[in-house]
């Protein structure tokens, strides 16, 4: 939990790129590393507990304090382990949602410009495609397959929301 929170705070400040023409979020390797590392720790918890020799400790506790106390301790430990795994997964999902939210303003801007300047020689769609291609390329290279699929889903949800809002505002106009 501490590691996940620390990594989330650290990467939250990364990725904003400002040029004279625009300010936008750029997916960084650090974001991907934070997501993958939290996932690695989450997946390693069970093996870490085994390496610590917890099963032997529970057996010794049973001999010393009795089987009921040992079972209670084992159940408590299992709950703590499962809670840590769930917390890690939730932190990953929070980071992924935050990443998609940070990508949302440039996507919205490019789509809005494209809709408003549809009949002109606007390059907003090209800029959107370049932005998406650069972002997805970094994500695909740096993230493991499961996390890439999760990020892709979150980006699609953001894009669907943006398109929904854009269609409704265009209909009102």
C-alpha positions in Angstrom: 0.0 0.0 0.0 2.8 2.4 0.9 4.7 1.6 -2.2 1.7 2.0 -4.4 0.8 5.3 -2.9 4.3 6.6 -3.1 4.7 5.6 -6.8 1.3 7.1 -7.6 2.3 10.4 -6.0 5.6 10.4 -7.8 4.3 9.8 -11.3 1.3 12.1 -10.9 3.6 15.0 -11.4 5.2 13.6 -14.5 4.3 13.8 -18.2 3.0 17.4 -18.7 4.7 18.9 -21.8 4.2 22.5 -22.6 5.1 24.1 -26.0 4.3 27.6 -27.2 1.2 26.1 -28.9 -0.2 23.7 -26.4 0.0 22.0 -23.1 -0.6 18.3 -23.0 0.0 15.1 -21.1 2.6 12.8 -22.6 2.7 9.1 -21.5 6.1 8.5 -19.9 8.1 5.3 -19.2 7.8 6.2 -15.5 4.0 5.9 -15.6 4.4 2.4 -17.1 7.1 1.3 -14.7 4.9 2.4 -11.7 2.0 0.4 -13.0 4.1 -2.7 -13.8 6.1 -2.5 -10.6 3.0 -2.3 -8.4 1.6 -5.3 -10.3 4.8 -7.2 -9.8 4.7 -6.6 -6.1 1.0 -7.6 -6.0 1.8 -10.9 -7.8 4.8 -11.6 -5.6 3.0 -11.4 -2.2 2.2 -15.1 -2.0 5.7 -16.2 -2.8 7.1 -13.7 -0.4 5.0 -15.1 2.4 6.2 -18.6 1.6 9.8 -17.5 1.6 9.3 -16.0 5.0 8.4 -19.5 6.3 5.0 -18.5 7.5 3.7 -22.1 7.2 6.4 -23.3 9.6 5.6 -20.5 12.0 1.9 -21.4 12.0 2.8 -25.1 12.6 5.0 -24.2 15.5 2.3 -21.9 16.9 -0.1 -24.9 16.7 2.3 -26.9 18.8 2.9 -24.2 21.3 -0.5 -22.3 21.6 -2.9 -24.9 20.2 -4.6 -25.5 16.8 -7.3 -22.9 17.4 -4.9 -20.1 17.9 -2.8 -21.2 15.0 -5.9 -21.3 12.7 -7.0 -17.8 13.8 -3.6 -16.5 13.1 -3.5 -18.3 9.7 -7.0 -16.9 8.8 -5.9 -13.4 9.9 -2.7 -13.6 7.8 -4.7 -14.8 4.8 -7.0 -11.9 5.1 -4.1 -9.5 5.3 -2.5 -11.1 2.2 -5.7 -10.9 0.2 -6.3 -7.3 1.3 -2.8 -6.4 0.2 -3.4 -8.0 -3.2 -6.7 -6.3 -3.6 -5.2 -3.0 -2.6 -2.4 -3.4 -5.2 -5.0 -4.1 -7.9 -7.1 -1.1 -6.9 -4.0 1.1 -6.9 -3.2 -0.1 -10.5 -6.7 0.6 -11.6 -6.5 4.1 -10.0 -3.3 4.8 -11.8 -4.7 3.6 -15.1 -7.8 5.8 -14.7 -5.6 8.8 -13.8 -3.5 8.1 -16.9 -6.6 8.0 -19.1 -8.0 11.2 -17.4 -4.7 13.0 -18.1 -4.9 12.0 -21.8 -8.5 13.2 -22.0 -8.0 17.0 -22.5 -5.7 16.7 -25.6 -8.0 14.1 -27.1 -11.0 16.3 -26.4 -9.3 19.3 -27.9 -8.3 17.5 -31.1 -11.7 16.0 -31.5 -13.5 19.3 -30.8 -11.3 21.2 -33.3 -11.9 18.4 -35.9 -15.6 18.7 -35.5 -15.7 22.5 -35.6 -13.3 22.8 -38.5 -14.5 19.8 -40.4 -14.9 21.6 -43.8 -11.5 23.3 -43.6 -7.9 22.0 -44.0 -7.5 21.3 -40.3 -4.9 18.9 -39.2 -6.5 18.2 -35.8 -7.4 14.6 -36.8 -3.8 14.0 -37.8 -2.6 15.5 -34.5 -5.0 13.3 -32.6 -3.8 10.2 -34.4 -0.2 11.2 -33.8 -0.9 11.8 -30.1 -2.7 8.5 -29.8 -0.1 6.6 -31.8 2.8 8.0 -29.6 0.9 7.3 -26.4 -0.2 3.8 -27.4 3.3 2.9 -28.7 4.9 3.8 -25.4 2.2 2.0 -23.4 2.5 -1.2 -25.6 6.3 -1.3 -25.4 6.5 -0.6 -21.6 3.5 -2.3 -20.0 2.9 -6.0 -19.6 0.0 -7.4 -21.7 -2.6 -7.3 -18.9 -1.9 -3.7 -17.9 -1.8 -2.6 -21.6 -5.3 -4.2 -22.0 -6.5 -2.4 -18.9 -5.1 1.0 -20.1 -6.6 0.5 -23.6 -10.0 -0.1 -22.0 -9.7 3.0 -19.9 -8.7 5.1 -22.9 -11.6 3.8 -24.9 -14.0 4.7 -22.0 -12.5 8.3 -22.1 -12.8 8.5 -25.9 -16.4 7.2 -25.8 -17.3 9.8 -23.1 -15.7 12.6 -25.2 -17.4 11.5 -28.4 -20.7 11.3 -26.5 -20.3 14.8 -25.2 -19.2 16.1 -28.6 -22.2 14.6 -30.4 -24.7 16.0 -27.9 -23.2 19.5 -27.9 -23.1 19.4 -31.7 -26.8 18.3 -31.8 -27.7 21.2 -29.5 -25.9 23.7 -31.8 
